[in-house]
Amino acid sequence: MKLLPFALASLLFATPAFAQKTSDKLPPANPIAYEDQDAAAVLNTVNAALATLESSDTATLRSLLQPEGGVAVAVELPDGSRRFKHLSWDEYIAKLAPDGHRYSEAISNPAVEIDGDIAMVWAAYRVTQDGKLMHCGYDHFDLVRVEGKWKILNITWSQRTQGCPA
């Protein structure tokens, strides 16, 4: 009889009412147009950072970053293997040096969440080189408000070359 409560509890938690639905990606938290001034300011910072890819304006990019942060990327290679890399801001910016190509990154359906002086943006992205798709994935920006201005603390993204939207 000592096992009866355990058996009943096992059955209870195995029922569909208690089953948790899992998702392979985070859905947009707030997919509507942002009218909130803070959310607009957060997106302005992110969009300004993305614009520096086309212009190779590393001085402007640095002005949008919180020095303690960095970037992390989870790459899915064409053979299905994966690798992870973390870079300081200095290492990341060194990779952005002009190389004769034109780069552009566009995000779509950004989800913005804010709590006080911290914010996050989650969005699908596509990077092109000279107008040709290089890779796609999801961006995750962590921002902090410092002296009234939103600064990017970290950028994390997934990166793949297959299965990208047209």
Buried (B, 14 or more C-beta within 10 A) or exposed (E): EEEEEEEEEEEEEEEEEEEEEEEEEEEBEBEEEBEEEBBEBBBEBBEBBBBBBEEBBBEEBEEBBBEEBBBEBBBBEEEEEEEEEEBEBEEBBEEBEEEEEBBBBEBEEBBBEBEEEEBBBBBBBBBBEEEEEBBBBBBBBBBBBEEEEBBBBBBBBBBBBEEBEE
